[in-house]
């Protein structure tokens, strides 16, 4: 089994502050990590849940992929991050199983991770992010 943990569940939101406030009021959640990922055009806030995270995600510019998702589908579940020991190995295994890679090779993600995305059309409608810590 290549998956070691659910790393994060990512939820696209229009207003990051409002979403953080909601999670704080509803669950007493606090922000563990916050980061702007310029290359992806997103700002994210991570709320720790045991050894996983809820990742609230908002676009930083109108042409970012998350902005397009918000326009098309509105707010909601955006992707699931699966934690793996070796991102390159997991990416090759997924390709061998017929999945379409969005990232042909692992690349830097937020909080110093190494990541690769898999196209939802090839993975039962779920945008998958492989996350190596
Ligand atoms: Co993610």
Backbone and ligand atoms as CSV (ligand in chain L), in Angstrom:
chain,resi,resn,atom,element,x,y,z
A,1,UNK,N,N,0.844,-1.196,0.000
A,1,UNK,CA,C,0.000,0.000,0.000
A,1,UNK,C,C,0.876,1.242,0.000
A,2,UNK,N,N,0.729,2.059,-1.051
A,2,UNK,CA,C,1.611,3.226,-1.175
A,2,UNK,C,C,1.123,4.437,-0.370
A,3,UNK,N,N,-0.186,4.433,-0.012
A,3,UNK,CA,C,-0.704,5.595,0.725
A,3,UNK,C,C,-0.454,5.406,2.212
A,4,UNK,N,N,0.086,6.431,2.860
A,4,UNK,CA,C,0.411,6.318,4.284
A,4,UNK,C,C,-0.540,7.114,5.176
A,5,UNK,N,N,-1.290,8.034,4.588
A,5,UNK,CA,C,-2.194,8.897,5.376
A,5,UNK,C,C,-3.004,9.744,4.395
A,6,UNK,N,N,-4.190,10.194,4.824
A,6,UNK,CA,C,-4.842,11.268,4.078
A,6,UNK,C,C,-4.115,12.545,4.498
A,7,UNK,N,N,-3.364,13.151,3.603
A,7,UNK,CA,C,-2.597,14.339,3.982
A,7,UNK,C,C,-3.513,15.532,4.219
A,8,UNK,N,N,-4.383,15.788,3.239
A,8,UNK,CA,C,-5.329,16.884,3.418
A,8,UNK,C,C,-6.531,16.737,2.502
A,9,UNK,N,N,-7.610,17.361,2.956
A,9,UNK,CA,C,-8.795,17.525,2.135
A,9,UNK,C,C,-8.855,19.007,1.821
A,10,UNK,N,N,-8.846,19.348,0.520
A,10,UNK,CA,C,-8.770,20.751,0.122
A,10,UNK,C,C,-10.147,21.254,-0.312
A,11,UNK,N,N,-10.539,22.384,0.259
A,11,UNK,CA,C,-11.844,22.982,-0.019
A,11,UNK,C,C,-11.624,24.369,-0.607
A,12,UNK,N,N,-12.151,24.573,-1.803
A,12,UNK,CA,C,-12.021,25.877,-2.467
A,12,UNK,C,C,-13.062,26.836,-1.903
A,13,UNK,N,N,-12.599,28.008,-1.502
A,13,UNK,CA,C,-13.500,29.012,-0.933
A,13,UNK,C,C,-13.243,30.366,-1.586
A,14,UNK,N,N,-14.281,31.210,-1.613
A,14,UNK,CA,C,-14.141,32.536,-2.206
A,14,UNK,C,C,-13.498,33.499,-1.212
A,15,UNK,N,N,-13.828,33.339,0.080
A,15,UNK,CA,C,-13.348,34.266,1.110
A,15,UNK,C,C,-12.624,33.459,2.182
A,16,UNK,N,N,-11.304,33.483,2.143
A,16,UNK,CA,C,-10.497,32.654,3.048
A,16,UNK,C,C,-10.730,33.027,4.512
A,17,UNK,N,N,-10.783,34.334,4.799
A,17,UNK,CA,C,-10.970,34.768,6.199
A,17,UNK,C,C,-12.300,34.289,6.744
A,18,UNK,N,N,-13.342,34.379,5.934
A,18,UNK,CA,C,-14.669,33.948,6.379
A,18,UNK,C,C,-14.692,32.440,6.622
A,19,UNK,N,N,-14.009,31.691,5.760
A,19,UNK,CA,C,-13.980,30.234,5.909
A,19,UNK,C,C,-13.198,29.832,7.155
A,20,UNK,N,N,-12.071,30.504,7.417
A,20,UNK,CA,C,-11.293,30.225,8.629
A,20,UNK,C,C,-12.136,30.526,9.864
A,21,UNK,N,N,-12.828,31.662,9.823
A,21,UNK,CA,C,-13.670,32.064,10.948
A,21,UNK,C,C,-14.760,31.026,11.204
A,22,UNK,N,N,-15.348,30.499,10.127
A,22,UNK,CA,C,-16.384,29.475,10.254
A,22,UNK,C,C,-15.831,28.217,10.924
A,23,UNK,N,N,-14.685,27.742,10.465
A,23,UNK,CA,C,-14.072,26.543,11.046
A,23,UNK,C,C,-13.666,26.786,12.505
A,24,UNK,N,N,-13.281,28.021,12.820
A,24,UNK,CA,C,-12.929,28.347,14.211
A,24,UNK,C,C,-14.162,28.320,15.093
A,25,UNK,N,N,-15.244,28.934,14.604
A,25,UNK,CA,C,-16.471,28.990,15.411
A,25,UNK,C,C,-17.110,27.623,15.528
A,26,UNK,N,N,-17.097,26.854,14.437
A,26,UNK,CA,C,-17.786,25.561,14.424
A,26,UNK,C,C,-17.008,24.490,15.181
A,27,UNK,N,N,-15.675,24.474,15.003
A,27,UNK,CA,C,-14.883,23.349,15.513
A,27,UNK,C,C,-13.802,23.761,16.508
A,28,UNK,N,N,-13.638,25.062,16.719
A,28,UNK,CA,C,-12.517,25.506,17.541
A,28,UNK,C,C,-11.187,25.293,16.847
A,29,UNK,N,N,-11.211,25.180,15.531
A,29,UNK,CA,C,-9.991,24.919,14.760
A,29,UNK,C,C,-9.099,26.155,14.743
A,30,UNK,N,N,-7.801,25.911,14.702
A,30,UNK,CA,C,-6.854,27.012,14.550
A,30,UNK,C,C,-5.982,26.768,13.317
A,31,UNK,N,N,-5.484,27.847,12.757
A,31,UNK,CA,C,-4.652,27.739,11.560
A,31,UNK,C,C,-3.243,27.307,11.971
A,32,UNK,N,N,-2.818,26.169,11.445
A,32,UNK,CA,C,-1.493,25.621,11.736
A,32,UNK,C,C,-0.449,26.224,10.805
A,33,UNK,N,N,-0.870,26.465,9.562
A,33,UNK,CA,C,0.082,26.922,8.552
A,33,UNK,C,C,-0.684,27.717,7.508
A,34,UNK,N,N,-0.036,28.758,7.033
A,34,UNK,CA,C,-0.665,29.576,6.010
A,34,UNK,C,C,0.390,29.923,4.979
A,35,UNK,N,N,0.014,29.853,3.716
A,35,UNK,CA,C,1.040,30.059,2.683
A,35,UNK,C,C,0.398,30.513,1.374
A,36,UNK,N,N,1.067,31.446,0.698
A,36,UNK,CA,C,0.708,31.792,-0.676
A,36,UNK,C,C,1.625,30.981,-1.580
A,37,UNK,N,N,1.021,30.216,-2.496
A,37,UNK,CA,C,1.805,29.455,-3.466
A,37,UNK,C,C,1.658,30.175,-4.807
A,38,UNK,N,N,2.627,31.052,-5.097
A,38,UNK,CA,C,2.547,31.913,-6.283
A,38,UNK,C,C,2.370,31.114,-7.568
A,39,UNK,N,N,3.141,30.004,-7.689
A,39,UNK,CA,C,3.121,29.226,-8.931
A,39,UNK,C,C,1.731,28.654,-9.214
A,40,UNK,N,N,0.962,28.369,-8.165
A,40,UNK,CA,C,-0.385,27.819,-8.345
A,40,UNK,C,C,-1.463,28.907,-8.263
A,41,UNK,N,N,-1.069,30.132,-7.913
A,41,UNK,CA,C,-2.043,31.219,-7.789
A,41,UNK,C,C,-3.050,31.001,-6.676
A,42,UNK,N,N,-2.580,30.441,-5.549
A,42,UNK,CA,C,-3.487,30.169,-4.435
A,42,UNK,C,C,-2.904,30.633,-3.106
A,43,UNK,N,N,-3.802,30.925,-2.177
A,43,UNK,CA,C,-3.413,31.069,-0.786
A,43,UNK,C,C,-4.131,29.978,-0.020
A,44,UNK,N,N,-3.416,29.320,0.880
A,44,UNK,CA,C,-4.032,28.228,1.627
A,44,UNK,C,C,-3.860,28.414,3.119
A,45,UNK,N,N,-4.820,27.903,3.866
A,45,UNK,CA,C,-4.737,27.846,5.325
A,45,UNK,C,C,-4.948,26.396,5.716
A,46,UNK,N,N,-4.024,25.865,6.513
A,46,UNK,CA,C,-4.110,24.471,6.939
A,46,UNK,C,C,-4.593,24.412,8.388
A,47,UNK,N,N,-5.636,23.612,8.612
A,47,UNK,CA,C,-6.172,23.382,9.949
A,47,UNK,C,C,-5.869,21.939,10.290
A,48,UNK,N,N,-5.084,21.723,11.325
A,48,UNK,CA,C,-4.638,20.373,11.632
A,48,UNK,C,C,-5.762,19.534,12.240
A,49,UNK,N,N,-5.896,18.289,11.764
A,49,UNK,CA,C,-6.841,17.315,12.325
A,49,UNK,C,C,-6.047,16.029,12.517
A,50,UNK,N,N,-5.691,15.702,13.757
A,50,UNK,CA,C,-4.818,14.556,14.048
A,50,UNK,C,C,-3.541,14.699,13.217
A,51,UNK,N,N,-3.275,13.729,12.323
A,51,UNK,CA,C,-2.052,13.824,11.518
A,51,UNK,C,C,-2.358,14.286,10.091
A,52,UNK,N,N,-3.545,14.857,9.898
A,52,UNK,CA,C,-3.964,15.333,8.576
A,52,UNK,C,C,-4.354,16.806,8.666
A,53,UNK,N,N,-4.808,17.340,7.551
A,53,UNK,CA,C,-5.225,18.741,7.525
A,53,UNK,C,C,-6.510,18.926,6.729
A,54,UNK,N,N,-7.273,19.928,7.136
A,54,UNK,CA,C,-8.255,20.527,6.238
A,54,UNK,C,C,-7.528,21.715,5.618
A,55,UNK,N,N,-7.545,21.786,4.289
A,55,UNK,CA,C,-6.854,22.866,3.593
A,55,UNK,C,C,-7.897,23.766,2.948
A,56,UNK,N,N,-8.008,24.982,3.442
A,56,UNK,CA,C,-8.897,25.965,2.827
A,56,UNK,C,C,-8.074,26.721,1.792
A,57,UNK,N,N,-8.641,26.818,0.593
A,57,UNK,CA,C,-7.878,27.242,-0.579
A,57,UNK,C,C,-8.620,28.361,-1.292
A,58,UNK,N,N,-7.930,29.460,-1.582
A,58,UNK,CA,C,-8.579,30.542,-2.316
A,58,UNK,C,C,-7.630,31.073,-3.398
A,59,UNK,N,N,-8.175,31.520,-4.536
A,59,UNK,CA,C,-7.292,32.022,-5.599
A,59,UNK,C,C,-6.682,33.374,-5.243
A,60,UNK,N,N,-5.461,33.606,-5.743
A,60,UNK,CA,C,-4.823,34.913,-5.557
A,60,UNK,C,C,-4.875,35.737,-6.835
A,61,UNK,N,N,-5.292,35.111,-7.942
A,61,UNK,CA,C,-5.433,35.858,-9.195
A,61,UNK,C,C,-6.499,35.189,-10.052
A,62,UNK,N,N,-7.120,35.983,-10.941
A,62,UNK,CA,C,-8.286,35.484,-11.687
A,62,UNK,C,C,-7.974,34.336,-12.644
A,63,UNK,N,N,-6.707,34.193,-13.059
A,63,UNK,CA,C,-6.405,33.134,-14.028
A,63,UNK,C,C,-5.872,31.863,-13.354
A,64,UNK,N,N,-5.950,31.792,-12.031
A,64,UNK,CA,C,-5.473,30.572,-11.368
A,64,UNK,C,C,-6.489,29.448,-11.557
A,65,UNK,N,N,-6.024,28.204,-11.573
A,65,UNK,CA,C,-6.940,27.075,-11.751
A,65,UNK,C,C,-8.066,27.039,-10.714
A,66,UNK,N,N,-7.753,27.449,-9.486
A,66,UNK,CA,C,-8.790,27.432,-8.445
A,66,UNK,C,C,-9.859,28.498,-8.733
A,67,UNK,N,N,-9.442,29.638,-9.297
A,67,UNK,CA,C,-10.418,30.670,-9.679
A,67,UNK,C,C,-11.366,30.118,-10.736
A,68,UNK,N,N,-10.806,29.361,-11.675
A,68,UNK,CA,C,-11.646,28.773,-12.732
A,68,UNK,C,C,-12.618,27.747,-12.150
A,69,UNK,N,N,-12.148,26.970,-11.200
A,69,UNK,CA,C,-13.026,25.995,-10.538
A,69,UNK,C,C,-14.157,26.701,-9.802
A,70,UNK,N,N,-13.831,27.779,-9.095
A,70,UNK,CA,C,-14.870,28.520,-8.369
A,70,UNK,C,C,-15.913,29.079,-9.340
A,71,UNK,N,N,-15.437,29.592,-10.484
A,71,UNK,CA,C,-16.357,30.132,-11.493
A,71,UNK,C,C,-17.277,29.042,-12.024
A,72,UNK,N,N,-16.701,27.878,-12.276
A,72,UNK,CA,C,-17.424,26.791,-12.935
A,72,UNK,C,C,-18.335,26.024,-11.978
A,73,UNK,N,N,-17.813,25.704,-10.800
A,73,UNK,CA,C,-18.527,24.796,-9.898
A,73,UNK,C,C,-18.896,25.422,-8.569
A,74,UNK,N,N,-18.370,26.606,-8.290
A,74,UNK,CA,C,-18.617,27.222,-6.992
A,74,UNK,C,C,-17.714,26.645,-5.922
A,75,UNK,N,N,-17.995,27.026,-4.670
A,75,UNK,CA,C,-17.162,26.556,-3.573
A,75,UNK,C,C,-17.396,25.072,-3.316
A,76,UNK,N,N,-16.400,24.449,-2.693
A,76,UNK,CA,C,-16.581,23.052,-2.312
A,76,UNK,C,C,-15.304,22.259,-2.396
A,77,UNK,N,N,-15.477,20.937,-2.259
A,77,UNK,CA,C,-14.326,20.033,-2.273
A,77,UNK,C,C,-13.543,20.193,-3.570
A,78,UNK,N,N,-12.239,20.436,-3.463
A,78,UNK,CA,C,-11.417,20.701,-4.640
A,78,UNK,C,C,-10.507,19.526,-4.977
A,79,UNK,N,N,-9.801,19.016,-3.989
A,79,UNK,CA,C,-8.969,17.826,-4.214
A,79,UNK,C,C,-8.690,17.123,-2.896
A,80,UNK,N,N,-8.198,15.885,-3.032
A,80,UNK,CA,C,-7.778,15.122,-1.852
A,80,UNK,C,C,-6.279,14.894,-1.979
A,81,UNK,N,N,-5.560,15.210,-0.923
A,81,UNK,CA,C,-4.113,14.982,-0.893
A,81,UNK,C,C,-3.825,13.667,-0.190
A,82,UNK,N,N,-3.240,12.726,-0.927
A,82,UNK,CA,C,-2.860,11.440,-0.342
A,82,UNK,C,C,-1.382,11.487,0.007
A,83,UNK,N,N,-1.049,11.184,1.268
A,83,UNK,CA,C,0.360,11.190,1.668
A,83,UNK,C,C,1.030,9.885,1.250
A,84,UNK,N,N,2.216,10.022,0.687
A,84,UNK,CA,C,2.993,8.867,0.231
A,84,UNK,C,C,4.437,9.030,0.710
A,85,UNK,N,N,5.146,7.925,0.792
A,85,UNK,CA,C,6.547,7.990,1.216
A,85,UNK,C,C,7.432,8.500,0.085
A,86,UNK,N,N,7.031,8.162,-1.158
A,86,UNK,CA,C,7.849,8.507,-2.324
A,86,UNK,C,C,6.926,8.957,-3.455
A,87,UNK,N,N,6.924,10.264,-3.707
A,87,UNK,CA,C,5.994,10.830,-4.691
A,87,UNK,C,C,6.257,10.285,-6.095
A,88,UNK,N,N,7.510,10.170,-6.476
A,88,UNK,CA,C,7.849,9.689,-7.821
A,88,UNK,C,C,7.369,8.247,-8.017
A,89,UNK,N,N,7.567,7.429,-7.014
A,89,UNK,CA,C,7.140,6.028,-7.079
A,89,UNK,C,C,5.606,5.945,-7.202
A,90,UNK,N,N,4.900,6.737,-6.402
A,90,UNK,CA,C,3.440,6.714,-6.422
A,90,UNK,C,C,2.903,7.246,-7.758
A,91,UNK,N,N,3.575,8.271,-8.294
A,91,UNK,CA,C,3.170,8.833,-9.587
A,91,UNK,C,C,3.315,7.779,-10.694
A,92,UNK,N,N,4.425,7.072,-10.699
A,92,UNK,CA,C,4.638,6.022,-11.706
A,92,UNK,C,C,3.622,4.897,-11.550
A,93,UNK,N,N,3.307,4.551,-10.308
A,93,UNK,CA,C,2.324,3.491,-10.053
A,93,UNK,C,C,0.947,3.906,-10.568
A,94,UNK,N,N,0.589,5.186,-10.363
A,94,UNK,CA,C,-0.705,5.670,-10.831
A,94,UNK,C,C,-0.750,5.679,-12.353
A,95,UNK,N,N,0.337,6.113,-12.991
A,95,UNK,CA,C,0.386,6.120,-14.460
A,95,UNK,C,C,0.283,4.695,-14.994
A,96,UNK,N,N,0.966,3.776,-14.341
A,96,UNK,CA,C,0.917,2.369,-14.768
A,96,UNK,C,C,-0.499,1.812,-14.632
A,97,UNK,N,N,-1.274,2.373,-13.687
A,97,UNK,CA,C,-2.656,1.926,-13.482
A,97,UNK,C,C,-3.623,2.648,-14.419
A,98,UNK,N,N,-3.094,3.526,-15.291
A,98,UNK,CA,C,-3.921,4.190,-16.286
A,98,UNK,C,C,-4.310,5.618,-15.969
A,99,UNK,N,N,-3.801,6.154,-14.878
A,99,UNK,CA,C,-4.142,7.527,-14.503
A,99,UNK,C,C,-3.371,8.521,-15.377
A,100,UNK,N,N,-3.985,9.678,-15.587
A,100,UNK,CA,C,-3.354,10.744,-16.367
A,100,UNK,C,C,-2.723,11.746,-15.397
A,101,UNK,N,N,-1.427,11.938,-15.536
A,101,UNK,CA,C,-0.722,12.865,-14.659
A,101,UNK,C,C,-0.903,14.296,-15.156
A,102,UNK,N,N,-1.208,15.214,-14.249
A,102,UNK,CA,C,-1.163,16.644,-14.580
A,102,UNK,C,C,0.293,17.107,-14.482
A,103,UNK,N,N,0.980,16.623,-13.459
A,103,UNK,CA,C,2.422,16.873,-13.319
A,103,UNK,C,C,3.161,15.623,-13.783
A,104,UNK,N,N,3.959,15.778,-14.817
A,104,UNK,CA,C,4.696,14.618,-15.346
A,104,UNK,C,C,5.785,14.151,-14.387
A,105,UNK,N,N,6.239,15.059,-13.536
A,105,UNK,CA,C,7.245,14.703,-12.531
A,105,UNK,C,C,6.897,15.424,-11.232
A,106,UNK,N,N,7.318,14.897,-10.084
A,106,UNK,CA,C,7.061,15.561,-8.806
A,106,UNK,C,C,7.652,16.969,-8.787
A,107,UNK,N,N,6.980,17.858,-8.062
A,107,UNK,CA,C,7.418,19.259,-7.988
A,107,UNK,C,C,7.192,19.771,-6.561
A,108,UNK,N,N,7.766,20.926,-6.221
A,108,UNK,CA,C,7.579,21.456,-4.863
A,108,UNK,C,C,6.128,21.855,-4.603
A,109,UNK,N,N,5.614,21.499,-3.424
A,109,UNK,CA,C,4.284,21.918,-2.985
A,109,UNK,C,C,4.421,22.852,-1.800
A,110,UNK,N,N,3.328,23.092,-1.079
A,110,UNK,CA,C,3.391,23.985,0.078
A,110,UNK,C,C,4.041,23.263,1.254
A,111,UNK,N,N,4.383,23.997,2.270
A,111,UNK,CA,C,5.088,23.555,3.494
A,111,UNK,C,C,6.227,22.576,3.218
A,112,UNK,N,N,6.964,22.836,2.143
A,112,UNK,CA,C,8.165,22.070,1.861
A,112,UNK,C,C,7.927,20.656,1.358
A,113,UNK,N,N,6.718,20.355,0.928
A,113,UNK,CA,C,6.410,19.009,0.441
A,113,UNK,C,C,6.794,18.868,-1.035
A,114,UNK,N,N,6.765,17.626,-1.502
A,114,UNK,CA,C,6.940,17.318,-2.917
A,114,UNK,C,C,5.626,16.707,-3.382
A,115,UNK,N,N,5.078,17.234,-4.492
A,115,UNK,CA,C,3.720,16.841,-4.876
A,115,UNK,C,C,3.610,16.539,-6.370
A,116,UNK,N,N,2.535,15.853,-6.735
A,116,UNK,CA,C,2.158,15.671,-8.135
A,116,UNK,C,C,0.644,15.492,-8.182
A,117,UNK,N,N,0.015,16.119,-9.176
A,117,UNK,CA,C,-1.441,16.038,-9.316
A,117,UNK,C,C,-1.827,15.051,-10.416
A,118,UNK,N,N,-2.956,14.375,-10.188
A,118,UNK,CA,C,-3.525,13.410,-11.131
A,118,UNK,C,C,-4.868,13.946,-11.619
A,119,UNK,N,N,-5.102,13.848,-12.921
A,119,UNK,CA,C,-6.322,14.405,-13.500
A,119,UNK,C,C,-7.579,13.670,-13.014
A,120,UNK,N,N,-8.604,14.438,-12.612
A,120,UNK,CA,C,-9.825,13.789,-12.095
A,120,UNK,C,C,-10.522,12.885,-13.109
A,121,UNK,N,N,-10.384,13.211,-14.399
A,121,UNK,CA,C,-11.056,12.392,-15.417
A,121,UNK,C,C,-10.541,10.961,-15.405
A,122,UNK,N,N,-9.316,10.785,-14.922
A,122,UNK,CA,C,-8.727,9.444,-14.905
A,122,UNK,C,C,-8.765,8.827,-13.511
A,123,UNK,N,N,-9.453,9.483,-12.567
A,123,UNK,CA,C,-9.434,8.991,-11.182
A,123,UNK,C,C,-10.804,9.178,-10.530
A,124,UNK,N,N,-11.820,8.689,-11.205
A,124,UNK,CA,C,-13.182,8.689,-10.667
A,124,UNK,C,C,-13.646,10.066,-10.196
A,125,UNK,N,N,-13.331,11.067,-11.023
A,125,UNK,CA,C,-13.861,12.407,-10.762
A,125,UNK,C,C,-13.205,13.129,-9.594
A,126,UNK,N,N,-12.080,12.595,-9.127
A,126,UNK,CA,C,-11.405,13.192,-7.982
A,126,UNK,C,C,-10.029,13.714,-8.381
A,127,UNK,N,N,-9.809,15.006,-8.196
A,127,UNK,CA,C,-8.468,15.561,-8.383
A,127,UNK,C,C,-7.618,15.061,-7.217
A,128,UNK,N,N,-6.581,14.286,-7.550
A,128,UNK,CA,C,-5.721,13.677,-6.519
A,128,UNK,C,C,-4.377,14.379,-6.505
A,129,UNK,N,N,-3.922,14.699,-5.298
A,129,UNK,CA,C,-2.574,15.234,-5.117
A,129,UNK,C,C,-1.774,14.214,-4.314
A,130,UNK,N,N,-0.681,13.776,-4.859
A,130,UNK,CA,C,0.227,12.893,-4.115
A,130,UNK,C,C,1.178,13.790,-3.345
A,131,UNK,N,N,1.289,13.563,-2.033
A,131,UNK,CA,C,2.063,14.468,-1.164
A,131,UNK,C,C,3.143,13.683,-0.414
A,132,UNK,N,N,4.357,14.065,-0.653
A,132,UNK,CA,C,5.490,13.490,0.093
A,132,UNK,C,C,6.036,14.551,1.031
A,133,UNK,N,N,6.098,14.253,2.313
A,133,UNK,CA,C,6.579,15.245,3.291
A,133,UNK,C,C,8.099,15.312,3.297
L,1,CO,CO,CO,-3.347,20.256,-1.882
